[in-house]
Amino acid sequence: MIEHLLLTRMNVITPFGSPGASLDRDRLAHRFALFERYTVPSVMAQARATPFTWILFSHPDTPDEFKARLAGHTRKSPWIHIEWRAEFDGVSARQAVAKLLRPETRRVITSRVDNDDSIGRTFMAVVQAEAAKAPLDRGGSFINFDLGYHLHAGAVYRAEHRSNLFCSAVEEREGFKGVYGVKHVDLESLYPVVHVRSRRQWLTVIHDRNASNTVDGTRCPSAALRAEFGFLPPDEVVPYSWLASQTRRARTAARLVASRLKKLVPPVDG
């Protein structure tokens, strides 16, 4: 028996978070808007034949208006579970997963997605397919989709990261640690990593309140998103122009050359 769980931190206290941020109404309004525009539709778009449980971690003192919004999602989708806890770390995440597992479960898959990002339409199905053949001789494996997209101000960029936020842990139930058992940049320190490069399965939304994410990739046509991220509204992305893109690149290169030449040529006196 294998169980698959998707984990999302909504507004819990983390070691790296700002004091008071988890209950700040302005921040909550901003994050919930992103969550319901990007994250929820992407999870709902998963193939119907892909069974999983979605755990949302939220502070027990969350204002009632936001609790009501979370409750609305659970009423529509009973496979969504709200885990009310103030603080979050790898141990608390594992405990939340453990209490939902069926007695007959022997293998656990835990995946993660942030509350302002999206996963591809077949993300969960592909994770499960890869998990069926992942090595468990060290107790588990990580599955990492190396390729994805960044979305910033309507522009789409192809991106790549070999140890990213959209990873999944495949483990034997006994002694499992879960996807938050190690920082996403240190996956290989815990288990072998299976790198999947056959498709782009994640979308990071870059906005003005990102803690650390920045645009890092190559601009590409928005049509590239449609296969896995067809839920995005038509007006969400800016039409891509190859000519305009090449013009921008040429101007950037010209400015760089001019800057370097200016440093090489000594000033003329007089």
Buried (B, 14 or more C-beta within 10 A) or exposed (E): EBBBBBBBBBBBBEEEBEEEBBBBEEBBEBBBEBBBBBBBBBBEBBEEEBEBBBBBBBBEEBBEEBBEBBEEBBEEEEEBBBBBBBBBEBEBBBEBBEEEBEEEEEBBBBBBBBBBBBBBBBBBBBBBBBBEEBEBEEBBBBBBBBBBBBBBEEBBBBBBBBBBBBBBBBBEBEEBBBBBBBEBEEBEEBBBBBEBEEBBBBBBBBBEEEEEBEBEBEBBBBEBBEEBBEBBEEEBBEEBEEEEBEEEEEEEEEEEEEEEEEEEEEEEEE
